[in-house]
Amino acid sequence: MMKTYQIDKTDLTVTRLGYGCMNIGGSWDSAPLTDENKEKALRAVFTAYDAGVNLFDHADIYCKGKAEEVFAEVWKARPGLRDKMVIQSKCGIRFKGDPDAHSPSRYDFSAEHILRSVEDILKRLQTDYLDVLLLHRPDPLVEPEEVAQAFDTLKQDGKVRYFGLSNHTVMQTELLRQFVNQPLVVNQLEVSLIHNHLITEGVLANQTGNANALATGILDYCRLNRITVQAWSSLAGGKITNPKPDASQEIQATARLVQEMAEDKQTSPEAILLAWLLRHPAQIQPIMGTTNPQRIQACCAADSVELTREEWYSLLVSIRGADMP
Ligand SMILES: NC(=O)c1ccc[n+]([C@@H]2O[C@H](COP(=O)([O-])OP(=O)(O)OC[C@H]3O[C@@H](n4cnc5c(N)ncnc54)[C@H](OP(=O)(O)O)[C@@H]3O)[C@@H](O)[C@H]2O)c1
């Protein structure tokens, strides 16, 4: 079994790794789901579930709704699974052309849009409730009182149990926390060994020639306020486990180091990269996005890998291509 913990301020017990459903719905268009799409999606989801994963991450936009739609097949194939899974989805991103041809791509945190989005999500997933709803990307036009009102309604109606954010900065989170009555329990952010800015910013702040001279402090903020950090694109799409021939020297060298560590620890390179995130004390929960069953299993092996401080820094120094300052 995979190790678990409770998301703070909730009664949700989750596995240390989550499964991201962004690509299980086939294509990102309005073509209907095929039998092949359904089989592939079920294989991916059940591989993750059978390996112990219990948190499944969605968004209303994934495959234009088809990722959620195909997920409903899970309950048909294995009735009784709904209450054993923690189902999370997101709203707030609207595509160009929605609802009219001239509508631009945009973010929409209006109460009306949040409420309608959740109705649609529940219909596609064929479930009565979401365990967690995240606001997908910060909307500069956000009116926090409206978000508060929408969240209150969803909570009172039993349609969403807990709420959180994704891609939000410290101040954006603070603004919402001033108004929203429910605790904000998750912030899902892009973090990986390659995309390590949120981890290294505090070290690099005020270093000469560093573009990130001002640190965002979001990981420390989440630790302080006991907000669970989830890492999206936690494998950076396989850039290290499967480097392209023209990849940078740093990536090639890191790929070799990861391979050596994996052999040494009798595990997979994917597990080393996700264990690097798990080692961070912010209790980062990596969300894996591969639909390939072998890769899903390779990722899940991270749960039993522990990196020493020396190993953790060796990986960071390698991808930086430079010693720590
Ligand atoms: N909150 C946000 O803004 C946000 C943004 C993006 C994603 N997410 C969430 O995070 C989850 C993970 O993101 P992600 O899919 O970008 O993460 P990832 O796990 O880093 O990348 C997986 C993607 O890379 C491909 N890939 C190619 N070679 C690979 C290799 N050797 N190893 C692993 N993957 C390889 C996979 O294709 P195959 O399926 O063929 O393996 C899949 O499309 C998503 O499913 C979604 O739930 C959230």
PDBQT file of the ligand as one rigid body, heavy atoms in Angstrom, charges set to zero:
ROOT
HETATM    1  N1  LIG A 401      -2.957  23.078 -12.584  1.00  0.00    +0.000 N 
HETATM    2  C1  LIG A 401      -2.461  23.229 -13.779  1.00  0.00    +0.000 C 
HETATM    3  O1  LIG A 401      -2.376  24.341 -14.323  1.00  0.00    +0.000 OA
HETATM    4  C2  LIG A 401      -1.984  22.006 -14.516  1.00  0.00    +0.000 A 
HETATM    5  C3  LIG A 401      -1.281  22.129 -15.731  1.00  0.00    +0.000 A 
HETATM    6  C4  LIG A 401      -0.860  20.956 -16.355  1.00  0.00    +0.000 A 
HETATM    7  C5  LIG A 401      -1.133  19.719 -15.771  1.00  0.00    +0.000 A 
HETATM    8  N2  LIG A 401      -1.843  19.633 -14.616  1.00  0.00    +0.000 N 
HETATM    9  C6  LIG A 401      -2.145  18.338 -13.946  1.00  0.00    +0.000 C 
HETATM   10  O2  LIG A 401      -0.938  17.670 -13.691  1.00  0.00    +0.000 OA
HETATM   11  C7  LIG A 401      -0.963  16.378 -14.304  1.00  0.00    +0.000 C 
HETATM   12  C8  LIG A 401       0.422  16.031 -14.747  1.00  0.00    +0.000 C 
HETATM   13  O3  LIG A 401       0.890  16.984 -15.717  1.00  0.00    +0.000 OA
HETATM   14  P1  LIG A 401       1.660  16.494 -17.015  1.00  0.00    +0.000 P 
HETATM   15  O4  LIG A 401       0.849  15.501 -17.753  1.00  0.00    +0.000 OA
HETATM   16  O5  LIG A 401       2.123  17.718 -17.726  1.00  0.00    +0.000 OA
HETATM   17  O6  LIG A 401       2.877  15.793 -16.263  1.00  0.00    +0.000 OA
HETATM   18  P2  LIG A 401       4.037  14.809 -16.566  1.00  0.00    +0.000 P 
HETATM   19  O7  LIG A 401       3.769  13.588 -15.770  1.00  0.00    +0.000 OA
HETATM   20  O8  LIG A 401       5.293  15.576 -16.328  1.00  0.00    +0.000 OA
HETATM   21  O9  LIG A 401       3.999  14.498 -18.141  1.00  0.00    +0.000 OA
HETATM   22  C9  LIG A 401       3.183  13.498 -18.690  1.00  0.00    +0.000 C 
HETATM   23  C10 LIG A 401       3.032  13.760 -20.178  1.00  0.00    +0.000 C 
HETATM   24  O10 LIG A 401       4.329  13.644 -20.811  1.00  0.00    +0.000 OA
HETATM   25  C11 LIG A 401       4.289  12.578 -21.770  1.00  0.00    +0.000 C 
HETATM   26  N3  LIG A 401       5.545  11.847 -21.777  1.00  0.00    +0.000 N 
HETATM   27  C12 LIG A 401       6.314  11.608 -22.850  1.00  0.00    +0.000 A 
HETATM   28  N4  LIG A 401       7.396  10.893 -22.519  1.00  0.00    +0.000 NA
HETATM   29  C13 LIG A 401       7.298  10.646 -21.210  1.00  0.00    +0.000 A 
HETATM   30  C14 LIG A 401       8.118   9.948 -20.297  1.00  0.00    +0.000 A 
HETATM   31  N5  LIG A 401       9.260   9.343 -20.680  1.00  0.00    +0.000 N 
HETATM   32  N6  LIG A 401       7.740   9.888 -19.015  1.00  0.00    +0.000 NA
HETATM   33  C15 LIG A 401       6.606  10.517 -18.616  1.00  0.00    +0.000 A 
HETATM   34  N7  LIG A 401       5.792  11.197 -19.440  1.00  0.00    +0.000 NA
HETATM   35  C16 LIG A 401       6.142  11.263 -20.731  1.00  0.00    +0.000 A 
HETATM   36  C17 LIG A 401       3.133  11.707 -21.345  1.00  0.00    +0.000 C 
HETATM   37  O11 LIG A 401       2.710  10.957 -22.456  1.00  0.00    +0.000 OA
HETATM   38  P3  LIG A 401       2.237   9.395 -22.236  1.00  0.00    +0.000 P 
HETATM   39  O12 LIG A 401       0.865   9.487 -21.694  1.00  0.00    +0.000 OA
HETATM   40  O13 LIG A 401       2.296   8.841 -23.612  1.00  0.00    +0.000 OA
HETATM   41  O14 LIG A 401       3.206   8.763 -21.298  1.00  0.00    +0.000 OA
HETATM   42  C18 LIG A 401       2.142  12.744 -20.855  1.00  0.00    +0.000 C 
HETATM   43  O15 LIG A 401       1.512  13.387 -21.959  1.00  0.00    +0.000 OA
HETATM   44  C19 LIG A 401      -1.991  16.506 -15.430  1.00  0.00    +0.000 C 
HETATM   45  O16 LIG A 401      -2.540  15.262 -15.798  1.00  0.00    +0.000 OA
HETATM   46  C20 LIG A 401      -3.005  17.407 -14.793  1.00  0.00    +0.000 C 
HETATM   47  O17 LIG A 401      -3.846  16.641 -13.945  1.00  0.00    +0.000 OA
HETATM   48  C21 LIG A 401      -2.266  20.771 -13.984  1.00  0.00    +0.000 A 
ENDROOT
TORSDOF 0
